[in-house]
Structures are given as C-alpha cells and as structure tokens.
Amino acid sequence: MIVMDRENTMAKGWSHAVSTTNDLEELDRFRMRVGAPPQALHLGNRPHLDLKLESRERALGDPEVRVFERTADMLRYLQGLERHHAKEKRQPEK
C-alpha cells in the first residue's frame, strides 16, 4: 500500500510517497502511474518518492493511496506497522 503526506513539512509544495512494505517495484509502478520522473525515486533507509506539481496532484487524488495531513502522522503510522510486523515475527507459530 502507498501512503503519503499531503505536504512535506520541510518542503512546501512537495509530498513524500512511501510503500508500507518498502517495495521498490510498487513505488516505481506508482511513480510511473502518477507521471513522476525517475529522479523522484529515492533509495536508502526508507525508499520514497518526492512528488510535486502534476504527479503530486494525481497521487493525492488516487483512491488507493492513504493520505496523511501531516508528515509526522504518516511516519507514526509507518513506525506502528513496523512494530506490528516485528512483533508478528517474534511470535512462534501455533
């Protein structure tokens, strides 16, 4: 699933889009779907897209994307997912 902030706290007019599973293929397909250039994809600890202008507007209007009003809210959501997945991995199967 792709999540994004409505507007990046540190860069007005820009949004981050992130795959909840850090799936690079999912991010790249989304990048192409919204018409963002290849340079929008940033790798690293948390791969993401930096979106602006038309690609940002298309992404914000995509019904499959969960949009957070604040960057901090999006990051908190992602951290919660990571904690949940880590907890699932630690629990033995029954």
Secondary structure, 3 states (H helix, E strand, C coil): CEEEECCCCCCCCEEEEEECCCCHHHHHHHHHHHCCCHHHEECCCCCEEEEEHHHHHHHHCCCCCEEECCHHHHHHHHHHHHHHHHHHHHCCCC
